Amino acid sequence: MHFGVHESRASVLDKLIREAPGNLAPGGELRLVVQRRIPVMEALQSSFGNGRVVVDDGRFTVVSATKTRPPRHAMSRFVRLADIIGKMTLAALSLAGIAAALFSCPGRSGAMSRSQSSLHSVAAFE
């Protein structure tokens, strides 16, 4: 005996179809066997953006809808490429900073700091 909230079969079916895309992985498929007289194609089109009849024997219909995969845009490739270039640029700047620090270390013979180099350039013009 069932004492739960009564829902019409149509509203249960509508809810199942409406919520199915949120519960399927991309590429996942919902298949339903319904009596031929029950209109489900409009609900499938509305929820999934697609729907097809797999089998129809006159009494029952097997319908299917697939959760589409998100489109891969050329922009996503651009974003990945920009990310890689950005990381390479940061790595190059880090290496340049390390090299500058090595060559401007006090105590290294012949190494001049940036401020010493600027003073040397100013002194040369005087």
Backbone atoms as SQL, in Angstrom:
CREATE TABLE atoms (id INTEGER PRIMARY KEY, chain TEXT, resi INTEGER, resn TEXT, atom TEXT, x REAL, y REAL, z REAL);
INSERT INTO atoms VALUES
  (1, 'A', 1, 'MET', 'N', 0.836, -1.166, 0.000),
  (2, 'A', 1, 'MET', 'CA', 0.000, 0.000, 0.000),
  (3, 'A', 1, 'MET', 'C', 0.891, 1.241, 0.000),
  (4, 'A', 2, 'HIS', 'N', 0.537, 2.222, -0.829),
  (5, 'A', 2, 'HIS', 'CA', 1.329, 3.433, -0.994),
  (6, 'A', 2, 'HIS', 'C', 0.578, 4.620, -0.412),
  (7, 'A', 3, 'PHE', 'N', 1.230, 5.330, 0.510),
  (8, 'A', 3, 'PHE', 'CA', 0.580, 6.472, 1.151),
  (9, 'A', 3, 'PHE', 'C', 1.284, 7.791, 0.813),
  (10, 'A', 4, 'GLY', 'N', 2.171, 7.798, -0.187),
  (11, 'A', 4, 'GLY', 'CA', 2.920, 9.004, -0.544),
  (12, 'A', 4, 'GLY', 'C', 2.066, 10.015, -1.275),
  (13, 'A', 5, 'VAL', 'N', 2.716, 11.096, -1.678),
  (14, 'A', 5, 'VAL', 'CA', 2.034, 12.156, -2.413),
  (15, 'A', 5, 'VAL', 'C', 1.646, 11.621, -3.778),
  (16, 'A', 6, 'HIS', 'N', 0.411, 11.846, -4.172),
  (17, 'A', 6, 'HIS', 'CA', -0.061, 11.353, -5.456),
  (18, 'A', 6, 'HIS', 'C', 0.331, 12.334, -6.563),
  (19, 'A', 7, 'GLU', 'N', 1.001, 11.815, -7.554),
  (20, 'A', 7, 'GLU', 'CA', 1.321, 12.602, -8.735),
  (21, 'A', 7, 'GLU', 'C', 0.753, 11.867, -9.931),
  (22, 'A', 8, 'SER', 'N', 0.291, 12.615, -10.903),
  (23, 'A', 8, 'SER', 'CA', -0.214, 11.952, -12.097),
  (24, 'A', 8, 'SER', 'C', 0.958, 11.328, -12.833),
  (25, 'A', 9, 'ARG', 'N', 0.673, 10.288, -13.598),
  (26, 'A', 9, 'ARG', 'CA', 1.732, 9.627, -14.359),
  (27, 'A', 9, 'ARG', 'C', 2.385, 10.588, -15.347),
  (28, 'A', 10, 'ALA', 'N', 1.599, 11.488, -15.909),
  (29, 'A', 10, 'ALA', 'CA', 2.133, 12.466, -16.866),
  (30, 'A', 10, 'ALA', 'C', 3.137, 13.393, -16.189),
  (31, 'A', 11, 'SER', 'N', 2.839, 13.856, -14.984),
  (32, 'A', 11, 'SER', 'CA', 3.775, 14.760, -14.310),
  (33, 'A', 11, 'SER', 'C', 5.046, 14.028, -13.880),
  (34, 'A', 12, 'VAL', 'N', 4.929, 12.749, -13.524),
  (35, 'A', 12, 'VAL', 'CA', 6.114, 11.959, -13.181),
  (36, 'A', 12, 'VAL', 'C', 6.997, 11.803, -14.414),
  (37, 'A', 13, 'LEU', 'N', 6.385, 11.496, -15.550),
  (38, 'A', 13, 'LEU', 'CA', 7.126, 11.343, -16.801),
  (39, 'A', 13, 'LEU', 'C', 7.764, 12.663, -17.216),
  (40, 'A', 14, 'ASP', 'N', 7.016, 13.757, -17.108),
  (41, 'A', 14, 'ASP', 'CA', 7.569, 15.079, -17.437),
  (42, 'A', 14, 'ASP', 'C', 8.766, 15.411, -16.551),
  (43, 'A', 15, 'LYS', 'N', 8.634, 15.123, -15.261),
  (44, 'A', 15, 'LYS', 'CA', 9.727, 15.393, -14.315),
  (45, 'A', 15, 'LYS', 'C', 10.944, 14.538, -14.645),
  (46, 'A', 16, 'LEU', 'N', 10.723, 13.269, -14.965),
  (47, 'A', 16, 'LEU', 'CA', 11.825, 12.375, -15.332),
  (48, 'A', 16, 'LEU', 'C', 12.577, 12.924, -16.540),
  (49, 'A', 17, 'ILE', 'N', 11.845, 13.316, -17.565),
  (50, 'A', 17, 'ILE', 'CA', 12.479, 13.835, -18.777),
  (51, 'A', 17, 'ILE', 'C', 13.165, 15.173, -18.510),
  (52, 'A', 18, 'ARG', 'N', 12.530, 16.050, -17.753),
  (53, 'A', 18, 'ARG', 'CA', 13.077, 17.373, -17.457),
  (54, 'A', 18, 'ARG', 'C', 14.376, 17.293, -16.651),
  (55, 'A', 19, 'GLU', 'N', 14.442, 16.327, -15.700),
  (56, 'A', 19, 'GLU', 'CA', 15.612, 16.241, -14.816),
  (57, 'A', 19, 'GLU', 'C', 16.705, 15.313, -15.349),
  (58, 'A', 20, 'ALA', 'N', 16.398, 14.526, -16.354),
  (59, 'A', 20, 'ALA', 'CA', 17.367, 13.545, -16.862),
  (60, 'A', 20, 'ALA', 'C', 18.679, 14.161, -17.347),
  (61, 'A', 21, 'PRO', 'N', 18.673, 15.263, -18.111),
  (62, 'A', 21, 'PRO', 'CA', 19.952, 15.803, -18.580),
  (63, 'A', 21, 'PRO', 'C', 20.902, 16.169, -17.444),
  (64, 'A', 22, 'GLY', 'N', 20.371, 16.618, -16.327),
  (65, 'A', 22, 'GLY', 'CA', 21.215, 16.960, -15.180),
  (66, 'A', 22, 'GLY', 'C', 21.824, 15.754, -14.486),
  (67, 'A', 23, 'ASN', 'N', 21.282, 14.575, -14.754),
  (68, 'A', 23, 'ASN', 'CA', 21.767, 13.350, -14.117),
  (69, 'A', 23, 'ASN', 'C', 22.560, 12.457, -15.062),
  (70, 'A', 24, 'LEU', 'N', 22.718, 12.891, -16.299),
  (71, 'A', 24, 'LEU', 'CA', 23.478, 12.102, -17.279),
  (72, 'A', 24, 'LEU', 'C', 24.807, 12.776, -17.569),
  (73, 'A', 25, 'ALA', 'N', 25.798, 11.958, -17.836),
  (74, 'A', 25, 'ALA', 'CA', 27.083, 12.479, -18.288),
  (75, 'A', 25, 'ALA', 'C', 26.944, 12.901, -19.752),
  (76, 'A', 26, 'PRO', 'N', 27.812, 13.800, -20.239),
  (77, 'A', 26, 'PRO', 'CA', 27.765, 14.146, -21.658),
  (78, 'A', 26, 'PRO', 'C', 27.872, 12.886, -22.515),
  (79, 'A', 27, 'GLY', 'N', 26.984, 12.763, -23.469),
  (80, 'A', 27, 'GLY', 'CA', 26.929, 11.564, -24.299),
  (81, 'A', 27, 'GLY', 'C', 26.007, 10.496, -23.738),
  (82, 'A', 28, 'GLY', 'N', 25.505, 10.696, -22.499),
  (83, 'A', 28, 'GLY', 'CA', 24.590, 9.738, -21.873),
  (84, 'A', 28, 'GLY', 'C', 23.243, 9.739, -22.578),
  (85, 'A', 29, 'GLU', 'N', 22.554, 8.623, -22.497),
  (86, 'A', 29, 'GLU', 'CA', 21.304, 8.448, -23.240),
  (87, 'A', 29, 'GLU', 'C', 20.165, 8.065, -22.309),
  (88, 'A', 30, 'LEU', 'N', 19.006, 8.657, -22.554),
  (89, 'A', 30, 'LEU', 'CA', 17.775, 8.284, -21.860),
  (90, 'A', 30, 'LEU', 'C', 16.923, 7.526, -22.864),
  (91, 'A', 31, 'ARG', 'N', 16.509, 6.310, -22.505),
  (92, 'A', 31, 'ARG', 'CA', 15.591, 5.528, -23.341),
  (93, 'A', 31, 'ARG', 'C', 14.348, 5.239, -22.529),
  (94, 'A', 32, 'LEU', 'N', 13.213, 5.443, -23.168),
  (95, 'A', 32, 'LEU', 'CA', 11.930, 5.210, -22.515),
  (96, 'A', 32, 'LEU', 'C', 11.060, 4.325, -23.393),
  (97, 'A', 33, 'VAL', 'N', 10.291, 3.462, -22.750),
  (98, 'A', 33, 'VAL', 'CA', 9.255, 2.695, -23.442),
  (99, 'A', 33, 'VAL', 'C', 7.937, 3.285, -22.968),
  (100, 'A', 34, 'VAL', 'N', 7.182, 3.831, -23.901),
  (101, 'A', 34, 'VAL', 'CA', 5.908, 4.468, -23.559),
  (102, 'A', 34, 'VAL', 'C', 4.824, 3.954, -24.502),
  (103, 'A', 35, 'GLN', 'N', 3.581, 4.050, -24.041),
  (104, 'A', 35, 'GLN', 'CA', 2.487, 3.737, -24.940),
  (105, 'A', 35, 'GLN', 'C', 2.514, 4.742, -26.086),
  (106, 'A', 36, 'ARG', 'N', 2.194, 4.273, -27.253),
  (107, 'A', 36, 'ARG', 'CA', 2.305, 5.101, -28.450),
  (108, 'A', 36, 'ARG', 'C', 1.492, 6.388, -28.339),
  (109, 'A', 37, 'ARG', 'N', 0.408, 6.367, -27.635),
  (110, 'A', 37, 'ARG', 'CA', -0.469, 7.532, -27.540),
  (111, 'A', 37, 'ARG', 'C', 0.072, 8.628, -26.614),
  (112, 'A', 38, 'ILE', 'N', 1.128, 8.330, -25.846),
  (113, 'A', 38, 'ILE', 'CA', 1.680, 9.321, -24.908),
  (114, 'A', 38, 'ILE', 'C', 2.710, 10.178, -25.640),
  (115, 'A', 39, 'PRO', 'N', 2.469, 11.476, -25.741),
  (116, 'A', 39, 'PRO', 'CA', 3.393, 12.359, -26.463),
  (117, 'A', 39, 'PRO', 'C', 4.608, 12.724, -25.598),
  (118, 'A', 40, 'VAL', 'N', 5.761, 12.247, -25.979),
  (119, 'A', 40, 'VAL', 'CA', 6.982, 12.558, -25.219),
  (120, 'A', 40, 'VAL', 'C', 8.028, 13.274, -26.064),
  (121, 'A', 41, 'MET', 'N', 7.873, 13.278, -27.376),
  (122, 'A', 41, 'MET', 'CA', 8.901, 13.864, -28.235),
  (123, 'A', 41, 'MET', 'C', 9.103, 15.357, -27.971),
  (124, 'A', 42, 'GLU', 'N', 8.032, 16.078, -27.730),
  (125, 'A', 42, 'GLU', 'CA', 8.157, 17.514, -27.460),
  (126, 'A', 42, 'GLU', 'C', 8.944, 17.750, -26.169),
  (127, 'A', 43, 'ALA', 'N', 8.663, 16.947, -25.145),
  (128, 'A', 43, 'ALA', 'CA', 9.386, 17.079, -23.869),
  (129, 'A', 43, 'ALA', 'C', 10.862, 16.725, -24.044),
  (130, 'A', 44, 'LEU', 'N', 11.160, 15.682, -24.841),
  (131, 'A', 44, 'LEU', 'CA', 12.561, 15.321, -25.102),
  (132, 'A', 44, 'LEU', 'C', 13.275, 16.442, -25.842),
  (133, 'A', 45, 'GLN', 'N', 12.610, 16.994, -26.858),
  (134, 'A', 45, 'GLN', 'CA', 13.207, 18.102, -27.612),
  (135, 'A', 45, 'GLN', 'C', 13.468, 19.302, -26.698),
  (136, 'A', 46, 'SER', 'N', 12.527, 19.566, -25.819),
  (137, 'A', 46, 'SER', 'CA', 12.666, 20.707, -24.913),
  (138, 'A', 46, 'SER', 'C', 13.802, 20.514, -23.917),
  (139, 'A', 47, 'SER', 'N', 13.936, 19.310, -23.363),
  (140, 'A', 47, 'SER', 'CA', 14.952, 19.058, -22.330),
  (141, 'A', 47, 'SER', 'C', 16.323, 18.731, -22.888),
  (142, 'A', 48, 'PHE', 'N', 16.363, 17.979, -23.970),
  (143, 'A', 48, 'PHE', 'CA', 17.633, 17.510, -24.516),
  (144, 'A', 48, 'PHE', 'C', 18.056, 18.247, -25.785),
  (145, 'A', 49, 'GLY', 'N', 17.087, 18.822, -26.488),
  (146, 'A', 49, 'GLY', 'CA', 17.407, 19.417, -27.780),
  (147, 'A', 49, 'GLY', 'C', 17.423, 18.380, -28.888),
  (148, 'A', 50, 'ASN', 'N', 17.082, 17.135, -28.561),
  (149, 'A', 50, 'ASN', 'CA', 17.021, 16.063, -29.550),
  (150, 'A', 50, 'ASN', 'C', 16.104, 14.968, -29.025),
  (151, 'A', 51, 'GLY', 'N', 15.792, 14.064, -29.876),
  (152, 'A', 51, 'GLY', 'CA', 14.956, 12.922, -29.513),
  (153, 'A', 51, 'GLY', 'C', 14.642, 12.134, -30.770),
  (154, 'A', 52, 'ARG', 'N', 14.536, 10.830, -30.638),
  (155, 'A', 52, 'ARG', 'CA', 14.228, 10.008, -31.814),
  (156, 'A', 52, 'ARG', 'C', 13.439, 8.778, -31.387),
  (157, 'A', 53, 'VAL', 'N', 12.696, 8.253, -32.327),
  (158, 'A', 53, 'VAL', 'CA', 11.972, 7.009, -32.103),
  (159, 'A', 53, 'VAL', 'C', 12.900, 5.872, -32.500),
  (160, 'A', 54, 'VAL', 'N', 13.144, 4.959, -31.571),
  (161, 'A', 54, 'VAL', 'CA', 14.008, 3.812, -31.838),
  (162, 'A', 54, 'VAL', 'C', 13.183, 2.687, -32.452),
  (163, 'A', 55, 'VAL', 'N', 12.050, 2.368, -31.829),
  (164, 'A', 55, 'VAL', 'CA', 11.165, 1.294, -32.293),
  (165, 'A', 55, 'VAL', 'C', 9.725, 1.715, -32.015),
  (166, 'A', 56, 'ASP', 'N', 8.843, 1.389, -32.942),
  (167, 'A', 56, 'ASP', 'CA', 7.409, 1.628, -32.747),
  (168, 'A', 56, 'ASP', 'C', 6.676, 0.405, -33.279),
  (169, 'A', 57, 'ASP', 'N', 6.009, -0.353, -32.374),
  (170, 'A', 57, 'ASP', 'CA', 5.314, -1.572, -32.817),
  (171, 'A', 57, 'ASP', 'C', 3.810, -1.358, -32.974),
  (172, 'A', 58, 'GLY', 'N', 3.379, -0.105, -32.899),
  (173, 'A', 58, 'GLY', 'CA', 1.955, 0.173, -33.020),
  (174, 'A', 58, 'GLY', 'C', 1.284, 0.388, -31.676),
  (175, 'A', 59, 'ARG', 'N', 1.720, -0.307, -30.657),
  (176, 'A', 59, 'ARG', 'CA', 1.188, -0.132, -29.303),
  (177, 'A', 59, 'ARG', 'C', 2.154, 0.634, -28.408),
  (178, 'A', 60, 'PHE', 'N', 3.426, 0.267, -28.512),
  (179, 'A', 60, 'PHE', 'CA', 4.453, 0.887, -27.672),
  (180, 'A', 60, 'PHE', 'C', 5.527, 1.509, -28.557),
  (181, 'A', 61, 'THR', 'N', 6.153, 2.541, -28.010),
  (182, 'A', 61, 'THR', 'CA', 7.226, 3.239, -28.716),
  (183, 'A', 61, 'THR', 'C', 8.435, 3.310, -27.792),
  (184, 'A', 62, 'VAL', 'N', 9.587, 3.017, -28.340),
  (185, 'A', 62, 'VAL', 'CA', 10.849, 3.216, -27.612),
  (186, 'A', 62, 'VAL', 'C', 11.449, 4.504, -28.165),
  (187, 'A', 63, 'VAL', 'N', 11.658, 5.464, -27.277),
  (188, 'A', 63, 'VAL', 'CA', 12.239, 6.750, -27.665),
  (189, 'A', 63, 'VAL', 'C', 13.585, 6.923, -26.975),
  (190, 'A', 64, 'SER', 'N', 14.424, 7.755, -27.575),
  (191, 'A', 64, 'SER', 'CA', 15.764, 7.971, -27.050),
  (192, 'A', 64, 'SER', 'C', 16.136, 9.440, -27.187),
  (193, 'A', 65, 'ALA', 'N', 16.879, 9.938, -26.228),
  (194, 'A', 65, 'ALA', 'CA', 17.446, 11.287, -26.286),
  (195, 'A', 65, 'ALA', 'C', 18.835, 11.224, -25.665),
  (196, 'A', 66, 'THR', 'N', 19.752, 11.976, -26.226),
  (197, 'A', 66, 'THR', 'CA', 21.142, 11.948, -25.776),
  (198, 'A', 66, 'THR', 'C', 21.556, 13.323, -25.273),
  (199, 'A', 67, 'LYS', 'N', 22.228, 13.328, -24.129),
  (200, 'A', 67, 'LYS', 'CA', 22.763, 14.599, -23.620),
  (201, 'A', 67, 'LYS', 'C', 23.957, 14.952, -24.485),
  (202, 'A', 68, 'THR', 'N', 23.886, 16.100, -25.106),
  (203, 'A', 68, 'THR', 'CA', 24.951, 16.496, -26.022),
  (204, 'A', 68, 'THR', 'C', 26.203, 16.894, -25.255),
  (205, 'A', 69, 'ARG', 'N', 27.315, 16.715, -25.909),
  (206, 'A', 69, 'ARG', 'CA', 28.591, 17.140, -25.332),
  (207, 'A', 69, 'ARG', 'C', 28.739, 18.636, -25.561),
  (208, 'A', 70, 'PRO', 'N', 29.370, 19.334, -24.631),
  (209, 'A', 70, 'PRO', 'CA', 29.566, 20.763, -24.859),
  (210, 'A', 70, 'PRO', 'C', 30.436, 20.967, -26.097),
  (211, 'A', 71, 'PRO', 'N', 30.123, 21.961, -26.912),
  (212, 'A', 71, 'PRO', 'CA', 30.897, 22.165, -28.131),
  (213, 'A', 71, 'PRO', 'C', 32.330, 22.573, -27.826),
  (214, 'A', 72, 'ARG', 'N', 33.241, 22.056, -28.622),
  (215, 'A', 72, 'ARG', 'CA', 34.642, 22.455, -28.496),
  (216, 'A', 72, 'ARG', 'C', 34.882, 23.561, -29.505),
  (217, 'A', 73, 'HIS', 'N', 35.023, 24.738, -29.013),
  (218, 'A', 73, 'HIS', 'CA', 35.208, 25.889, -29.881),
  (219, 'A', 73, 'HIS', 'C', 36.691, 26.101, -30.144),
  (220, 'A', 74, 'ALA', 'N', 36.964, 26.745, -31.234),
  (221, 'A', 74, 'ALA', 'CA', 38.345, 27.125, -31.528),
  (222, 'A', 74, 'ALA', 'C', 38.859, 28.032, -30.421),
  (223, 'A', 75, 'MET', 'N', 37.946, 28.753, -29.775),
  (224, 'A', 75, 'MET', 'CA', 38.345, 29.664, -28.702),
  (225, 'A', 75, 'MET', 'C', 38.983, 28.906, -27.556),
  (226, 'A', 76, 'SER', 'N', 38.501, 27.693, -27.250),
  (227, 'A', 76, 'SER', 'CA', 39.093, 26.946, -26.145),
  (228, 'A', 76, 'SER', 'C', 40.533, 26.578, -26.465),
  (229, 'A', 77, 'ARG', 'N', 40.808, 26.287, -27.731),
  (230, 'A', 77, 'ARG', 'CA', 42.205, 26.029, -28.124),
  (231, 'A', 77, 'ARG', 'C', 43.043, 27.277, -27.942),
  (232, 'A', 78, 'PHE', 'N', 42.461, 28.436, -28.311),
  (233, 'A', 78, 'PHE', 'CA', 43.159, 29.703, -28.163),
  (234, 'A', 78, 'PHE', 'C', 43.473, 29.973, -26.700),
  (235, 'A', 79, 'VAL', 'N', 42.512, 29.710, -25.832),
  (236, 'A', 79, 'VAL', 'CA', 42.710, 29.944, -24.407),
  (237, 'A', 79, 'VAL', 'C', 43.819, 29.045, -23.871),
  (238, 'A', 80, 'ARG', 'N', 43.809, 27.763, -24.289),
  (239, 'A', 80, 'ARG', 'CA', 44.876, 26.852, -23.840),
  (240, 'A', 80, 'ARG', 'C', 46.234, 27.326, -24.350),
  (241, 'A', 81, 'LEU', 'N', 46.289, 27.758, -25.616),
  (242, 'A', 81, 'LEU', 'CA', 47.545, 28.232, -26.190),
  (243, 'A', 81, 'LEU', 'C', 48.022, 29.482, -25.454),
  (244, 'A', 82, 'ALA', 'N', 47.107, 30.408, -25.167),
  (245, 'A', 82, 'ALA', 'CA', 47.467, 31.625, -24.437),
  (246, 'A', 82, 'ALA', 'C', 47.982, 31.280, -23.042),
  (247, 'A', 83, 'ASP', 'N', 47.384, 30.278, -22.406),
  (248, 'A', 83, 'ASP', 'CA', 47.832, 29.850, -21.088),
  (249, 'A', 83, 'ASP', 'C', 49.257, 29.303, -21.149),
  (250, 'A', 84, 'ILE', 'N', 49.529, 28.492, -22.164),
  (251, 'A', 84, 'ILE', 'CA', 50.877, 27.919, -22.330),
  (252, 'A', 84, 'ILE', 'C', 51.892, 29.022, -22.587),
  (253, 'A', 85, 'ILE', 'N', 51.547, 29.965, -23.478),
  (254, 'A', 85, 'ILE', 'CA', 52.466, 31.068, -23.776),
  (255, 'A', 85, 'ILE', 'C', 52.703, 31.909, -22.531),
  (256, 'A', 86, 'GLY', 'N', 51.644, 32.141, -21.767),
  (257, 'A', 86, 'GLY', 'CA', 51.789, 32.903, -20.528),
  (258, 'A', 86, 'GLY', 'C', 52.736, 32.233, -19.547),
  (259, 'A', 87, 'LYS', 'N', 52.603, 30.921, -19.423),
  (260, 'A', 87, 'LYS', 'CA', 53.489, 30.181, -18.514),
  (261, 'A', 87, 'LYS', 'C', 54.929, 30.209, -19.017),
  (262, 'A', 88, 'MET', 'N', 55.107, 30.099, -20.338),
  (263, 'A', 88, 'MET', 'CA', 56.462, 30.150, -20.899),
  (264, 'A', 88, 'MET', 'C', 57.078, 31.528, -20.686),
  (265, 'A', 89, 'THR', 'N', 56.269, 32.577, -20.821),
  (266, 'A', 89, 'THR', 'CA', 56.752, 33.938, -20.615),
  (267, 'A', 89, 'THR', 'C', 57.172, 34.132, -19.166),
  (268, 'A', 90, 'LEU', 'N', 56.350, 33.640, -18.227),
  (269, 'A', 90, 'LEU', 'CA', 56.720, 33.750, -16.815),
  (270, 'A', 90, 'LEU', 'C', 58.008, 33.000, -16.518),
  (271, 'A', 91, 'ALA', 'N', 58.160, 31.822, -17.129),
  (272, 'A', 91, 'ALA', 'CA', 59.386, 31.046, -16.920),
  (273, 'A', 91, 'ALA', 'C', 60.591, 31.799, -17.473),
  (274, 'A', 92, 'ALA', 'N', 60.441, 32.414, -18.651),
  (275, 'A', 92, 'ALA', 'CA', 61.539, 33.173, -19.251),
  (276, 'A', 92, 'ALA', 'C', 61.881, 34.386, -18.390),
  (277, 'A', 93, 'LEU', 'N', 60.866, 35.067, -17.882),
  (278, 'A', 93, 'LEU', 'CA', 61.117, 36.218, -17.012),
  (279, 'A', 93, 'LEU', 'C', 61.796, 35.783, -15.717),
  (280, 'A', 94, 'SER', 'N', 61.399, 34.625, -15.201),
  (281, 'A', 94, 'SER', 'CA', 62.034, 34.117, -13.987),
  (282, 'A', 94, 'SER', 'C', 63.493, 33.804, -14.248),
  (283, 'A', 95, 'LEU', 'N', 63.773, 33.171, -15.385),
  (284, 'A', 95, 'LEU', 'CA', 65.161, 32.875, -15.739),
  (285, 'A', 95, 'LEU', 'C', 65.958, 34.152, -15.938),
  (286, 'A', 96, 'ALA', 'N', 65.350, 35.148, -16.572),
  (287, 'A', 96, 'ALA', 'CA', 66.035, 36.429, -16.767),
  (288, 'A', 96, 'ALA', 'C', 66.332, 37.078, -15.419),
  (289, 'A', 97, 'GLY', 'N', 65.377, 36.980, -14.492),
  (290, 'A', 97, 'GLY', 'CA', 65.597, 37.533, -13.158),
  (291, 'A', 97, 'GLY', 'C', 66.708, 36.817, -12.417),
  (292, 'A', 98, 'ILE', 'N', 66.764, 35.498, -12.557),
  (293, 'A', 98, 'ILE', 'CA', 67.824, 34.717, -11.914),
  (294, 'A', 98, 'ILE', 'C', 69.177, 35.079, -12.517),
  (295, 'A', 99, 'ALA', 'N', 69.220, 35.175, -13.846),
  (296, 'A', 99, 'ALA', 'CA', 70.476, 35.532, -14.515),
  (297, 'A', 99, 'ALA', 'C', 70.925, 36.924, -14.088),
  (298, 'A', 100, 'ALA', 'N', 70.002, 37.873, -14.012),
  (299, 'A', 100, 'ALA', 'CA', 70.357, 39.231, -13.595),
  (300, 'A', 100, 'ALA', 'C', 70.872, 39.230, -12.168),
  (301, 'A', 101, 'ALA', 'N', 70.230, 38.436, -11.315),
  (302, 'A', 101, 'ALA', 'CA', 70.670, 38.370, -9.924),
  (303, 'A', 101, 'ALA', 'C', 72.065, 37.757, -9.829),
  (304, 'A', 102, 'LEU', 'N', 72.338, 36.745, -10.649),
  (305, 'A', 102, 'LEU', 'CA', 73.658, 36.107, -10.614),
  (306, 'A', 102, 'LEU', 'C', 74.752, 37.058, -11.071),
  (307, 'A', 103, 'PHE', 'N', 74.445, 37.821, -12.117),
  (308, 'A', 103, 'PHE', 'CA', 75.478, 38.690, -12.666),
  (309, 'A', 103, 'PHE', 'C', 75.624, 39.995, -11.915),
  (310, 'A', 104, 'SER', 'N', 74.705, 40.309, -11.028),
  (311, 'A', 104, 'SER', 'CA', 74.835, 41.545, -10.269),
  (312, 'A', 104, 'SER', 'C', 75.132, 41.278, -8.801),
  (313, 'A', 105, 'CYS', 'N', 75.561, 40.046, -8.462),
  (314, 'A', 105, 'CYS', 'CA', 75.878, 39.712, -7.075),
  (315, 'A', 105, 'CYS', 'C', 77.116, 40.464, -6.623),
  (316, 'A', 106, 'PRO', 'N', 77.018, 41.094, -5.470),
  (317, 'A', 106, 'PRO', 'CA', 78.234, 41.713, -4.941),
  (318, 'A', 106, 'PRO', 'C', 79.240, 40.621, -4.583),
  (319, 'A', 107, 'GLY', 'N', 80.485, 40.907, -4.770),
  (320, 'A', 107, 'GLY', 'CA', 81.509, 39.930, -4.437),
  (321, 'A', 107, 'GLY', 'C', 81.967, 39.148, -5.655),
  (322, 'A', 108, 'ARG', 'N', 81.209, 39.201, -6.745),
  (323, 'A', 108, 'ARG', 'CA', 81.665, 38.560, -7.982),
  (324, 'A', 108, 'ARG', 'C', 82.605, 39.520, -8.676),
  (325, 'A', 109, 'SER', 'N', 83.712, 39.032, -9.096),
  (326, 'A', 109, 'SER', 'CA', 84.672, 39.926, -9.755),
  (327, 'A', 109, 'SER', 'C', 84.112, 40.356, -11.106),
  (328, 'A', 110, 'GLY', 'N', 84.176, 41.641, -11.365),
  (329, 'A', 110, 'GLY', 'CA', 83.742, 42.172, -12.646),
  (330, 'A', 110, 'GLY', 'C', 82.245, 42.375, -12.757),
  (331, 'A', 111, 'ALA', 'N', 81.463, 41.977, -11.759),
  (332, 'A', 111, 'ALA', 'CA', 80.018, 42.136, -11.854),
  (333, 'A', 111, 'ALA', 'C', 79.625, 43.509, -11.345),
  (334, 'A', 112, 'MET', 'N', 78.697, 44.140, -12.054),
  (335, 'A', 112, 'MET', 'CA', 78.226, 45.461, -11.670),
  (336, 'A', 112, 'MET', 'C', 76.737, 45.391, -11.410),
  (337, 'A', 113, 'SER', 'N', 76.293, 46.055, -10.357),
  (338, 'A', 113, 'SER', 'CA', 74.850, 46.121, -10.116),
  (339, 'A', 113, 'SER', 'C', 74.249, 47.125, -11.091),
  (340, 'A', 114, 'ARG', 'N', 72.944, 47.116, -11.214),
  (341, 'A', 114, 'ARG', 'CA', 72.264, 48.029, -12.136),
  (342, 'A', 114, 'ARG', 'C', 72.547, 49.482, -11.742),
  (343, 'A', 115, 'SER', 'N', 72.540, 49.776, -10.443),
  (344, 'A', 115, 'SER', 'CA', 72.792, 51.158, -10.019),
  (345, 'A', 115, 'SER', 'C', 74.237, 51.546, -10.306),
  (346, 'A', 116, 'GLN', 'N', 75.164, 50.611, -10.128),
  (347, 'A', 116, 'GLN', 'CA', 76.558, 50.900, -10.451),
  (348, 'A', 116, 'GLN', 'C', 76.720, 51.135, -11.946),
  (349, 'A', 117, 'SER', 'N', 76.010, 50.337, -12.737),
  (350, 'A', 117, 'SER', 'CA', 76.085, 50.470, -14.187),
  (351, 'A', 117, 'SER', 'C', 75.536, 51.837, -14.613),
  (352, 'A', 118, 'SER', 'N', 74.445, 52.280, -13.988),
  (353, 'A', 118, 'SER', 'CA', 73.857, 53.587, -14.319),
  (354, 'A', 118, 'SER', 'C', 74.812, 54.693, -13.931),
  (355, 'A', 119, 'LEU', 'N', 75.424, 54.581, -12.759),
  (356, 'A', 119, 'LEU', 'CA', 76.393, 55.598, -12.326),
  (357, 'A', 119, 'LEU', 'C', 77.584, 55.599, -13.265),
  (358, 'A', 120, 'HIS', 'N', 78.018, 54.442, -13.706),
  (359, 'A', 120, 'HIS', 'CA', 79.140, 54.358, -14.618),
  (360, 'A', 120, 'HIS', 'C', 78.797, 55.035, -15.950),
  (361, 'A', 121, 'SER', 'N', 77.560, 54.860, -16.420),
  (362, 'A', 121, 'SER', 'CA', 77.140, 55.476, -17.669),
  (363, 'A', 121, 'SER', 'C', 77.075, 56.984, -17.522),
  (364, 'A', 122, 'VAL', 'N', 76.555, 57.474, -16.372),
  (365, 'A', 122, 'VAL', 'CA', 76.483, 58.920, -16.143),
  (366, 'A', 122, 'VAL', 'C', 77.865, 59.511, -16.056),
  (367, 'A', 123, 'ALA', 'N', 78.795, 58.818, -15.383),
  (368, 'A', 123, 'ALA', 'CA', 80.159, 59.314, -15.223),
  (369, 'A', 123, 'ALA', 'C', 80.872, 59.389, -16.568),
  (370, 'A', 124, 'ALA', 'N', 80.542, 58.488, -17.484),
  (371, 'A', 124, 'ALA', 'CA', 81.203, 58.467, -18.783),
  (372, 'A', 124, 'ALA', 'C', 80.809, 59.709, -19.604),
  (373, 'A', 125, 'PHE', 'N', 79.616, 60.248, -19.369),
  (374, 'A', 125, 'PHE', 'CA', 79.180, 61.436, -20.128),
  (375, 'A', 125, 'PHE', 'C', 79.678, 62.734, -19.521),
  (376, 'A', 126, 'GLU', 'N', 80.213, 62.725, -18.333),
  (377, 'A', 126, 'GLU', 'CA', 80.662, 63.946, -17.682),
  (378, 'A', 126, 'GLU', 'C', 82.042, 64.340, -18.075);
